[in-house]
Amino acid sequence: MRDAIIYCYYQPDKLEFLNNVLKMLSSVYNVPVSKIRDSLNGSIRTLNNSTSLSTSNELYKMLMADNNKITLKVFLEKIVLYLIKSKRKS
């Protein structure tokens, strides 16, 4: 997941199509795209299974703003936006 976030942060235009990100990770780790997708989806499964928590965490609120299950593409987009926003604050 870390590599996907870093890749999308430095090349946000590639996030337009999630398959671009998955293909890049697939070539780096030499595994099928389906395994990469399953692994990344598995990493956000806990977030999707969490109930609505009363938290003041800005990132969590931003990720779960729609109160729906978050998709991998939306997760990556929101994380990258959060990082850009955080960088501008400092």
C-alpha positions as CSV (number, residue, x, y, z in Angstrom):
1,M,0.0,0.0,0.0
2,R,2.9,2.3,0.8
3,D,4.3,2.0,-2.7
4,A,0.9,2.6,-4.2
5,I,0.4,5.8,-2.2
6,I,3.9,7.1,-3.0
7,Y,3.5,6.4,-6.7
8,C,0.2,8.2,-6.8
9,Y,1.5,11.1,-4.7
10,Y,4.3,11.8,-7.1
11,Q,2.4,10.9,-10.3
12,P,-1.3,11.9,-9.5
13,D,-2.2,11.8,-13.2
14,K,-1.6,8.0,-13.2
15,L,-4.4,7.6,-10.6
16,E,-7.0,8.4,-13.2
17,F,-6.9,4.7,-14.1
18,L,-6.3,2.4,-11.2
19,N,-5.0,-0.3,-13.6
20,N,-2.0,1.9,-14.3
21,V,-1.0,1.8,-10.6
22,L,-1.7,-1.9,-10.3
23,K,0.4,-2.7,-13.4
24,M,3.3,-0.6,-12.1
25,L,3.2,-2.5,-8.7
26,S,2.8,-5.8,-10.6
27,S,6.0,-5.2,-12.6
28,V,7.9,-4.0,-9.5
29,Y,7.0,-7.0,-7.4
30,N,6.7,-9.5,-10.3
31,V,3.3,-10.8,-9.3
32,P,0.0,-10.8,-11.2
33,V,-2.2,-7.7,-11.1
34,S,-5.0,-9.7,-9.5
35,K,-2.8,-10.5,-6.5
36,I,-1.8,-6.8,-6.2
37,R,-5.5,-5.8,-6.3
38,D,-6.5,-8.4,-3.7
39,S,-3.7,-7.4,-1.4
40,L,-4.5,-3.7,-1.5
41,N,-8.2,-4.4,-1.1
42,G,-7.4,-6.6,1.9
43,S,-5.5,-3.7,3.5
44,I,-8.6,-1.4,3.4
45,R,-11.0,-4.2,4.5
46,T,-10.6,-3.3,8.2
47,L,-11.5,0.3,7.4
48,N,-14.6,-0.8,5.5
49,N,-15.6,-3.1,8.3
50,S,-15.3,-0.5,11.0
51,T,-18.4,1.0,12.4
52,S,-18.9,4.7,12.6
53,L,-16.4,5.8,15.3
54,S,-16.7,9.1,17.1
55,T,-13.2,10.4,16.4
56,S,-11.6,13.7,15.9
57,N,-9.1,12.2,13.4
58,E,-9.3,14.4,10.3
59,L,-8.0,11.7,8.0
60,Y,-10.6,9.1,9.2
61,K,-13.4,11.7,8.8
62,M,-12.2,12.5,5.3
63,L,-11.9,8.8,4.3
64,M,-15.3,7.9,5.6
65,A,-17.2,11.1,4.7
66,D,-19.6,9.3,2.5
67,N,-20.5,6.6,5.1
68,N,-20.1,3.9,2.5
69,K,-17.6,1.3,1.8
70,I,-14.5,3.0,0.3
71,T,-13.1,1.6,-2.9
72,L,-9.4,1.2,-3.5
73,K,-9.3,4.1,-6.1
74,V,-11.2,6.5,-3.8
75,F,-8.9,5.5,-0.9
76,L,-5.8,6.3,-2.8
77,E,-7.3,9.6,-4.1
78,K,-8.3,10.7,-0.7
79,I,-4.9,9.7,0.9
80,V,-3.0,11.6,-1.8
81,L,-5.2,14.7,-1.3
82,Y,-4.8,14.5,2.4
83,L,-1.0,14.3,2.0
84,I,-0.9,17.3,-0.4
85,K,-3.1,19.3,2.0
86,S,-0.9,18.4,5.0
87,K,2.2,19.4,3.1
88,R,0.8,22.8,2.3
89,K,-0.1,23.4,5.9
90,S,3.5,23.0,7.0
